[in-house]
Amino acid sequence: MVLYNVTVNVEESIEQEWLQWMRTEHILDVLNTGMFKGAKIFRLLHVEQSEGTITYAVQYYADSIEHYETYQKKYAPALKAESEQKFGGHAVSFRTLMEEV
């Protein structure tokens, strides 16, 4: 299994709007690509935050690296562009990829 983790630093002023969008639209759009078999969203605890922000980790689970790579090539650009257009610099993210051992 492969874990694709997207860590997002969200400004408090848009936090509820961002969470609603993630829960009702974006995560479903990612899952509907068929490249991931599940997803979870977590709020990070006990981490140093920039003033006025909250950090979340969104985890997507894929059966193989090939599924992840297909997602990156075929679907990710449009989904990332949608997020950037909707929230711009108010929700800043970085991504990591992990393999279960």
C-alpha positions as CSV (number, residue, x, y, z in Angstrom):
1,M,0.0,0.0,0.0
2,V,1.1,3.6,-0.7
3,L,0.1,6.6,1.4
4,Y,-0.1,9.9,-0.4
5,N,-0.2,12.6,2.3
6,V,-1.1,16.2,1.7
7,T,-0.3,18.5,4.6
8,V,-2.2,21.8,4.4
9,N,-1.7,25.0,6.4
10,V,-5.1,26.7,6.4
11,E,-5.8,30.3,7.5
12,E,-8.4,30.3,10.3
13,S,-10.5,32.8,8.4
14,I,-11.3,30.2,5.8
15,E,-11.0,27.0,7.9
16,Q,-14.7,26.0,8.0
17,E,-15.2,26.8,4.3
18,W,-12.1,24.8,3.4
19,L,-13.1,21.8,5.6
20,Q,-16.6,21.8,4.1
21,W,-15.2,21.8,0.5
22,M,-12.7,19.0,1.4
23,R,-15.4,16.8,2.9
24,T,-18.1,17.3,0.4
25,E,-16.2,17.9,-2.9
26,H,-12.4,17.6,-3.1
27,I,-11.8,14.3,-1.4
28,L,-14.7,12.8,-3.3
29,D,-13.2,14.1,-6.6
30,V,-9.9,12.5,-5.7
31,L,-11.5,9.2,-4.8
32,N,-13.7,9.2,-7.9
33,T,-10.5,9.0,-10.0
34,G,-10.4,5.4,-9.0
35,M,-6.7,5.6,-8.1
36,F,-7.2,5.6,-4.3
37,K,-9.2,3.2,-2.2
38,G,-9.8,5.5,0.8
39,A,-9.0,8.8,2.5
40,K,-8.9,10.4,5.9
41,I,-8.4,13.9,7.1
42,F,-6.7,14.8,10.4
43,R,-6.0,18.0,12.2
44,L,-2.4,18.1,13.5
45,L,-2.0,18.5,17.3
46,H,0.9,19.8,19.3
47,V,2.7,21.4,16.3
48,E,4.0,24.9,16.0
49,Q,1.5,26.9,14.0
50,S,1.9,30.1,12.2
51,E,-0.3,32.7,14.0
52,G,-3.9,32.4,12.6
53,T,-3.5,29.0,10.9
54,I,-4.5,25.4,11.5
55,T,-2.6,22.5,9.9
56,Y,-4.4,19.4,8.5
57,A,-3.1,16.2,6.9
58,V,-5.2,14.6,4.2
59,Q,-4.2,10.9,3.6
60,Y,-5.1,9.0,0.5
61,Y,-4.5,5.2,0.3
62,A,-3.5,3.5,-3.0
63,D,-2.9,-0.1,-3.7
64,S,0.2,0.6,-5.8
65,I,2.7,3.2,-6.8
66,E,1.3,2.8,-10.3
67,H,-2.1,4.1,-9.2
68,Y,-0.4,7.1,-7.5
69,E,1.6,7.8,-10.6
70,T,-1.5,7.6,-12.9
71,Y,-3.2,10.0,-10.5
72,Q,-0.3,12.5,-10.7
73,K,-0.2,12.4,-14.5
74,K,-3.8,12.3,-15.4
75,Y,-5.8,13.9,-12.6
76,A,-3.7,15.9,-10.1
77,P,-3.0,19.0,-12.2
78,A,-6.6,19.9,-12.7
79,L,-7.5,19.1,-9.0
80,K,-4.6,21.2,-7.7
81,A,-5.5,24.1,-10.0
82,E,-9.1,24.0,-8.7
83,S,-7.8,24.2,-5.1
84,E,-5.4,27.0,-6.0
85,Q,-8.2,29.0,-7.7
86,K,-10.6,28.5,-4.8
87,F,-8.2,29.2,-1.9
88,G,-5.0,30.7,-3.3
89,G,-2.4,31.4,-0.7
90,H,-4.9,30.9,2.1
91,A,-4.4,27.2,2.1
92,V,-0.7,26.2,1.5
93,S,0.2,22.6,1.0
94,F,3.1,20.2,0.6
95,R,3.0,16.5,-0.3
96,T,4.7,13.3,0.8
97,L,4.6,9.8,-0.4
98,M,5.0,6.8,1.8
99,E,5.2,3.1,1.2
100,E,3.9,0.5,3.8
101,V,6.7,-1.9,4.8
